[in-house]
Amino acid sequence: MTTQPPDAPATRLDLTPVEAAHQASFLDFVEAEIAPYAGQFEASASVPPELVRGLAEQGYLASFVPEKAGGAGHPMIVHGLLQAALAGGSASVQSLSTVHGMVAVAVLRWGSGELKERFLAPLARGALLGAFALTEPGAGSDAQAIETTAVADGDSFLLTGQKRWVSFGQIADLFLVFARGDDGPTAFLVPWDAEGLTITRSPLTLGLRAGMLADLDLQGCRVARENLVGRAGFGLSHVAASALDLGRYSVAWASLGIAEVAFAATVKHASERRQRGVALASHQLVQRRLTDASTLLDAARLLCLRAGVRREAREPGAIADTLTAKYFASRAARQIADHAVQLHGAEGLSDEHPVQRYFRDARVMEIIEGSSEVLEILIAEHALAEHRAARGPEIT
Ligand SMILES: Cc1cc2nc3c(=O)[nH]c(=O)nc-3n(C[C@H](O)[C@H](O)[C@H](O)COP(=O)(O)OP(=O)(O)OC[C@H]3O[C@@H](n4cnc5c(N)ncnc54)[C@H](O)[C@@H]3O)c2cc1C
């Protein structure tokens, strides 16, 4: 638990009426346009273009971008509620909002005036789709190990290397690519049709099967110098850091969304399904699973809300709270989905029932945007730094 500054707003337990109204409208959209079709999206390993357009028209892609920059201007808690609602319908669809948002926030926070002028409003409107290309064959958790190179060539840079597992890379218009230049790791916006860029489908993954993942092969891929995001050398320390911070916030809430639908399905099934002459829910060993799931869900919800409150207040502790929320909520979602599968028996394993999808999607949440092990390192570092700060300077 991070220390609360004396003038900080108290962490809330509930949504405001305005937030609750947003949540209701997100859930209506998801119920009508996403949830009934989530299995079909998986079967086709794609999200239909008309749904992508629908999300864009609703302002659901990069909803946090301020209105004056062309976005919906959603406060962070509302943005989180949107991620939870989308993920409850289809975590694959929600992952588009995560990665697209990561590109938008990079431009918003670090892009030059010219880059913002060219790209921010189209990204906010979803007229351009963004994808985030950091991972490489030899660099996953350890982003510092990226080997893609950026070599200056007149008014351009030539990028050479491989990127893997790029969500929605199959349909993105614009990639945020991280490459190593003379000044260190640097971020570039690379259009999908840039000379020297080849895009191929990645293998299908256990979860997020409709995530339209792609691998990028950059062979002297020419990128205009003005497409550099932030300063040369700031690619990982600033640009990727901001993008991943938002990505983790989105994944925390998305995990909560999966946990919520998995829990709702479990309670319904346990109440309706009868074994040994009574409802499953009457058996005490079943109640133990319901208790575990309910407690995990409550805690995940509170951690997500705390991270949202702190982000809206722009408190420095928001970064650590986001790490904690993502770490806990992704594990909670997997555990709750596991209870859901177990209590549904064979039905829970069948591809005609969504709980097996919740389980597979939740499992992915523990790996993307910082695996649980990476977060264990980062959360411990924050806790130790806080301890040192509270203790004051070392006396030797
Ligand atoms: C569905 C999906 C979508 C994705 N989308 C994107 C995307 O849009 N853009 C993108 O750039 N990438 C994307 N990725 C890649 C993702 O970010 C990486 O998979 C993730 O960063 C982990 O890297 P890795 O797979 O190379 O695993 P590794 O880094 O090889 O790690 C393997 C295991 O070792 C553990 N480990 C690593 N280091 C340590 C350590 N120091 N201590 C203890 N344990 C450690 C990890 O936690 C993990 O469990 C996606 C992946 C998936 C599955």
The ligand as an SDF file (V2000), in Angstrom:
LIG
                    3D

 53 58  0  0  0  0  0  0  0  0999 V2000
   -1.6860  -12.1180  -27.1620 C   0  0  0  0  0  0  0  0  0  0  0  0
   -0.4080  -11.3310  -27.1230 C   0  0  0  0  0  0  0  0  0  0  0  0
   -0.4000  -10.0300  -27.5880 C   0  0  0  0  0  0  0  0  0  0  0  0
    0.8070   -9.3040  -27.6080 C   0  0  0  0  0  0  0  0  0  0  0  0
    0.8130   -8.0340  -28.1300 N   0  0  0  0  0  0  0  0  0  0  0  0
    1.9780   -7.3590  -28.2110 C   0  0  0  0  0  0  0  0  0  0  0  0
    2.0360   -6.0630  -28.8450 C   0  0  0  0  0  0  0  0  0  0  0  0
    1.0200   -5.5350  -29.3060 O   0  0  0  0  0  0  0  0  0  0  0  0
    3.2380   -5.4470  -28.9490 N   0  0  0  0  0  0  0  0  0  0  0  0
    4.3820   -6.0070  -28.4560 C   0  0  0  0  0  0  0  0  0  0  0  0
    5.4460   -5.3780  -28.5830 O   0  0  0  0  0  0  0  0  0  0  0  0
    4.3670   -7.2160  -27.8410 N   0  0  0  0  0  0  0  0  0  0  0  0
    3.1920   -7.9040  -27.7190 C   0  0  0  0  0  0  0  0  0  0  0  0
    3.1560   -9.1390  -27.1150 N   0  0  0  0  0  0  0  0  0  0  0  0
    4.3790   -9.7110  -26.5750 C   0  0  0  0  0  0  0  0  0  0  0  0
    4.4130   -9.5820  -25.0500 C   0  0  0  0  0  0  0  0  0  0  0  0
    4.6000   -8.2390  -24.6900 O   0  0  0  0  0  0  0  0  0  0  0  0
    5.5300  -10.4890  -24.5460 C   0  0  0  0  0  0  0  0  0  0  0  0
    5.0890  -11.8190  -24.7460 O   0  0  0  0  0  0  0  0  0  0  0  0
    5.8750  -10.2440  -23.0920 C   0  0  0  0  0  0  0  0  0  0  0  0
    6.5390   -9.0070  -22.9470 O   0  0  0  0  0  0  0  0  0  0  0  0
    6.7920  -11.3480  -22.5330 C   0  0  0  0  0  0  0  0  0  0  0  0
    7.9020  -11.4910  -23.3610 O   0  0  0  0  0  0  0  0  0  0  0  0
    8.2870  -12.9400  -23.9410 P   0  0  0  0  0  0  0  0  0  0  0  0
    7.0620  -13.5760  -24.4820 O   0  0  0  0  0  0  0  0  0  0  0  0
    9.4300  -12.7600  -24.8580 O   0  0  0  0  0  0  0  0  0  0  0  0
    8.7080  -13.7900  -22.6810 O   0  0  0  0  0  0  0  0  0  0  0  0
   10.1460  -13.7560  -21.9530 P   0  0  0  0  0  0  0  0  0  0  0  0
   10.5920  -12.3670  -21.7260 O   0  0  0  0  0  0  0  0  0  0  0  0
   11.0630  -14.6660  -22.6790 O   0  0  0  0  0  0  0  0  0  0  0  0
    9.7650  -14.3910  -20.5600 O   0  0  0  0  0  0  0  0  0  0  0  0
    9.4400  -15.7740  -20.4280 C   0  0  0  0  0  0  0  0  0  0  0  0
    9.0830  -16.0270  -18.9780 C   0  0  0  0  0  0  0  0  0  0  0  0
   10.1990  -15.7220  -18.1480 O   0  0  0  0  0  0  0  0  0  0  0  0
    9.8160  -14.7720  -17.1700 C   0  0  0  0  0  0  0  0  0  0  0  0
   10.9080  -13.8300  -16.9050 N   0  0  0  0  0  0  0  0  0  0  0  0
   11.5100  -12.9990  -17.7810 C   0  0  0  0  0  0  0  0  0  0  0  0
   12.4250  -12.2450  -17.1580 N   0  0  0  0  0  0  0  0  0  0  0  0
   12.4050  -12.6150  -15.8530 C   0  0  0  0  0  0  0  0  0  0  0  0
   13.1230  -12.2000  -14.6870 C   0  0  0  0  0  0  0  0  0  0  0  0
   14.0440  -11.2220  -14.7270 N   0  0  0  0  0  0  0  0  0  0  0  0
   12.8290  -12.8010  -13.5120 N   0  0  0  0  0  0  0  0  0  0  0  0
   11.8870  -13.7710  -13.4420 C   0  0  0  0  0  0  0  0  0  0  0  0
   11.1670  -14.2030  -14.5040 N   0  0  0  0  0  0  0  0  0  0  0  0
   11.4300  -13.6240  -15.6980 C   0  0  0  0  0  0  0  0  0  0  0  0
    8.6130  -14.0390  -17.7540 C   0  0  0  0  0  0  0  0  0  0  0  0
    7.8100  -13.4800  -16.7490 O   0  0  0  0  0  0  0  0  0  0  0  0
    7.9280  -15.1550  -18.4850 C   0  0  0  0  0  0  0  0  0  0  0  0
    7.1270  -15.8650  -17.6060 O   0  0  0  0  0  0  0  0  0  0  0  0
    1.9760   -9.8850  -27.0890 C   0  0  0  0  0  0  0  0  0  0  0  0
    1.9440  -11.1930  -26.5850 C   0  0  0  0  0  0  0  0  0  0  0  0
    0.7610  -11.9180  -26.6020 C   0  0  0  0  0  0  0  0  0  0  0  0
    0.7700  -13.3110  -26.0810 C   0  0  0  0  0  0  0  0  0  0  0  0
  1  2  1  0
  2  3  1  0
  2 52  2  0
  3  4  2  0
  4  5  1  0
  4 50  1  0
  5  6  2  0
  6  7  1  0
  6 13  1  0
  7  8  2  0
  7  9  1  0
  9 10  1  0
 10 11  2  0
 10 12  1  0
 12 13  2  0
 13 14  1  0
 14 15  1  0
 14 50  1  0
 15 16  1  0
 16 17  1  0
 16 18  1  0
 18 19  1  0
 18 20  1  0
 20 21  1  0
 20 22  1  0
 22 23  1  0
 23 24  1  0
 24 25  2  0
 24 26  1  0
 24 27  1  0
 27 28  1  0
 28 29  2  0
 28 30  1  0
 28 31  1  0
 31 32  1  0
 32 33  1  0
 33 34  1  0
 33 48  1  0
 34 35  1  0
 35 36  1  0
 35 46  1  0
 36 37  1  0
 36 45  1  0
 37 38  2  0
 38 39  1  0
 39 40  1  0
 39 45  2  0
 40 41  1  0
 40 42  2  0
 42 43  1  0
 43 44  2  0
 44 45  1  0
 46 47  1  0
 46 48  1  0
 48 49  1  0
 50 51  2  0
 51 52  1  0
 52 53  1  0
M  END
$$$$
